[in-house]
């Protein structure tokens, strides 16, 4: 358990050192942060090795109790296979980002606070991963949220960054309200805030179905907010205003996956609530396809990847909805690898050409061979092509969906229609995913350079500090899929009692669909390499580019009425409340003005008044006594 | 000698003094009026001392003290009036209104500005 504490404490210490000394000794910022992430990575690898060797592993560290009057909290940590595997993904991506960032943000005046925030984020994510108490988890969850806010707003001189940061904070906070009440509901149903305790209570039938449904639906609010699923997904594309390494770490690989991780952690409770699983299936289906279609028409390379992240997170949620925590976690791990790779590669491209806009890129294949090769691998993994990691994990999700669609009643509490929904929409999304991946690939690396000015003159390969993380992340992008071949081992490491299903039929269908989607884009592109393949969408394109106008809808329905109400409140405050206060003040001053007239400064007047007073008092005394 | 006569004279002196303090504008005349009031009191002290046949003549002794202190007080007072006159070129009491409420006389012309 020392390694668990070390994995949490090392980035915390790095963050504290960075915050306190970064301004005075900016040169120490990079080594301190890299060391913190490195120690965390080493600890996570040790833990993972233990988890693999001693599987299934379940080891708890009971911290001090916190009496609350009813159900006590405990500062508890827990190490099991799920936590160990996810912690390696977190630490590896964090380490890659810490190595990559100094080159990407060279000369940034706020680098020390940036890197300290990334360290703090890493520590918070580690806390979420290892937490064994819902409140400890909530602490990490909220610290991640605030780090995300600060890092999106890193370039706060830009309007978009400020707006994106506030939007991310407000939208996720909306989900967190439900999350907090979900924690209470679950704790009162299970009689403990302990996560493992809640799981055991669920296994012992200690939680009635109705309270499990209420609690899980409320928790799902927080999950939907954090993992950017359908009604609350709008913050993630706008969060791309942050620096690209941050997008890779927080908004692709780790923080957004925390929602999925939470569901996987409490999966036995969720299994008690078929209604929640059905809701998850519907949310996942809508998000999966909608976000993939939106990604098809974006011009900003990071927004393509952001919508792709939303869509891939929906796959994980779908895997959970159809009853396979192992498939969802597997996809979480592979997605962390290939999406971090994609973002860092996109960062290298942006670094080289100085713009996010894909219409200004093109032809970068020769100038940036390393970036080209690694990003190609990442995109192929994203599209789910055969030997790469994304293929196996996606097949695991689709296989689980097929299993519950065909053998729904025997597989568990998941409704059959949810299995069919996830299966059909998932297969459709595979083809759209391949299409937008192909579009991104072609627009960025092929054709003639379309950029203007400096960028066109000298697009260059990224510096070594940016290249090596790409190469390092390409390894799991290619190889992590092999885990999926061990159908029994992975669930066993994760401590889940199930098997991964890699169906032959779904594999063939999804590979065919992916190839078809990619081929369609390539064919369109070959007809006219200068044009954007998404122009073929014609009248649908604006709807896709605007992500089906969900933002506009929210603007009409929520933002504007709230702004109008705020203006009304302000008017009331200014013209009614303040006017009353100021008016009473003025009245008092005016009344006092009459008294002040007597204070003319003439001593003789005062004396006369005094004498008159004395005379009146004397006369009064004489006559009245 | 009946007590009444000096008391009436003292009352008259006091009234003249009060009138002077309240009505005169010149600071020196106001000081002189204050002296008149003091002397009215002195007269009373002496008159009651005689009327009461005080063994220790405390009234008369007290009067002597008052006269002495009044002399010192006049010296101080005149010095103040002199300094005021040097600083402000006036010893008219109604022009020395520095201590008035700042804008109580708002709208009325500033006395000093008129000069």
Interface residues (C-beta under 8 A of the other chain):
Chain A: X593 X596 X597 X598 X599 X600 X601 X602 X603 X604 X607 X608 X611
Chain B: X18 X21 X22 X23 X93 X94 X96 X97 X98 X99 X100 X101 X103 X104 X105
